[in-house]
């Protein structure tokens, strides 16, 4: 088995990092949607509580 080149190691690292960043981005999008809905519910609740 031949030793991987520096470029191959870097490419693998970049691919792993891209995969991780895509997953992190997906989680942040989900969190953002959740927070938007939570904020909307809070505004709705506040509107109903006002006399």
Backbone as CSV, one residue per row, in Angstrom:
resi,resn,N_x,N_y,N_z,CA_x,CA_y,CA_z,C_x,C_y,C_z
1,UNK,0.859,-1.184,0.000,0.000,0.000,0.000,0.900,1.241,0.000
2,UNK,0.595,2.175,-0.863,1.420,3.380,-0.955,0.935,4.432,0.028
3,UNK,1.860,5.236,0.440,1.565,6.316,1.384,0.827,7.434,0.642
4,UNK,-0.278,7.942,1.218,-1.007,9.022,0.528,-0.153,10.287,0.439
5,UNK,-0.361,11.013,-0.637,0.391,12.254,-0.826,-0.189,13.344,0.072
6,UNK,0.569,14.402,0.216,0.111,15.538,1.017,-1.181,16.102,0.439
7,UNK,-1.259,16.159,-0.891,-2.469,16.671,-1.549,-3.669,15.782,-1.254
8,UNK,-3.458,14.461,-1.242,-4.555,13.544,-0.946,-5.019,13.691,0.502
9,UNK,-4.056,13.846,1.395,-4.398,14.044,2.810,-5.174,15.345,2.980
10,UNK,-4.713,16.405,2.323,-5.385,17.708,2.408,-6.784,17.634,1.812
11,UNK,-6.920,16.929,0.681,-8.227,16.793,0.036,-9.200,16.053,0.951
12,UNK,-8.713,15.003,1.601,-9.564,14.242,2.521,-9.977,15.119,3.700
13,UNK,-9.024,15.882,4.207,-9.310,16.800,5.324,-10.346,17.838,4.905
14,UNK,-10.163,18.411,3.713,-11.100,19.421,3.215,-12.495,18.834,3.042
15,UNK,-12.563,17.594,2.536,-13.848,16.930,2.335,-14.542,16.697,3.678
16,UNK,-13.771,16.243,4.671,-14.330,16.024,6.008,-14.809,17.337,6.620
17,UNK,-14.012,18.390,6.429,-14.382,19.698,6.969,-15.644,20.223,6.288
18,UNK,-15.749,20.046,4.981,-16.934,20.485,4.245,-18.170,19.743,4.738
19,UNK,-18.035,18.440,4.936,-19.155,17.639,5.434,-19.594,18.143,6.810
20,UNK,-18.622,18.423,7.671,-18.921,18.918,9.012,-19.598,20.289,8.950
21,UNK,-19.107,21.168,8.085,-19.687,22.503,7.963,-21.106,22.448,7.406
22,UNK,-21.347,21.540,6.457,-22.697,21.382,5.913,-23.655,20.910,6.997
23,UNK,-23.193,19.974,7.825,-24.030,19.473,8.915,-24.303,20.583,9.931
24,UNK,-23.270,21.351,10.247,-23.424,22.462,11.188,-24.389,23.507,10.626
25,UNK,-24.279,23.795,9.337,-25.160,24.753,8.680,-26.614,24.281,8.744
26,UNK,-26.817,22.990,8.511,-28.167,22.432,8.571,-28.752,22.591,9.976
27,UNK,-27.937,22.305,10.992,-28.402,22.438,12.371,-28.719,23.893,12.713
28,UNK,-27.900,24.814,12.226,-28.151,26.234,12.488,-29.424,26.709,11.789
29,UNK,-29.690,26.199,10.594,-30.934,26.552,9.897,-32.147,26.061,10.683
30,UNK,-32.052,24.839,11.199,-33.146,24.276,12.001,-33.349,25.109,13.265
31,UNK,-32.240,25.441,13.917,-32.316,26.259,15.132,-32.925,27.626,14.824
32,UNK,-32.540,28.218,13.714,-33.058,29.523,13.316,-34.568,29.461,13.080
33,UNK,-35.031,28.422,12.388,-36.468,28.266,12.154,-37.213,28.102,13.480
34,UNK,-36.642,27.315,14.381,-37.250,27.114,15.696,-37.364,28.438,16.446
35,UNK,-36.289,29.225,16.428,-36.296,30.504,17.135,-37.286,31.486,16.512
36,UNK,-37.415,31.462,15.193,-38.403,32.326,14.530,-39.812,31.961,14.988
37,UNK,-40.102,30.649,15.041,-41.430,30.203,15.470,-41.675,30.545,16.935
38,UNK,-40.652,30.382,17.752,-40.760,30.718,19.168,-41.021,32.212,19.347
39,UNK,-40.327,33.026,18.581,-40.511,34.476,18.634,-41.923,34.852,18.190
40,UNK,-42.408,34.207,17.130,-43.760,34.483,16.647,-44.793,34.114,17.711
41,UNK,-44.588,32.983,18.374,-45.509,32.586,19.444,-45.473,33.576,20.600
42,UNK,-44.299,34.067,20.919,-44.150,35.043,21.995,-44.884,36.336,21.656
43,UNK,-44.737,36.786,20.403,-45.440,38.001,19.976,-46.954,37.788,19.989
44,UNK,-47.374,36.605,19.564,-48.798,36.288,19.541,-49.353,36.271,20.969
45,UNK,-48.603,35.660,21.877,-49.022,35.601,23.281,-49.085,37.001,23.881
46,UNK,-48.096,37.817,23.586,-48.062,39.193,24.101,-49.242,40.000,23.575
47,UNK,-49.603,39.799,22.327,-50.719,40.530,21.726,-52.037,40.164,22.401
48,UNK,-52.184,38.902,22.786,-53.417,38.464,23.439,-53.493,38.915,24.889
49,UNK,-52.362,39.148,25.520,-52.348,39.546,26.929,-52.607,41.032,27.122
50,UNK,-52.415,41.836,26.083,-52.627,43.284,26.211,-54.116,43.579,26.347
51,UNK,-54.473,44.497,27.261,-55.899,44.829,27.475,-56.492,45.610,26.323
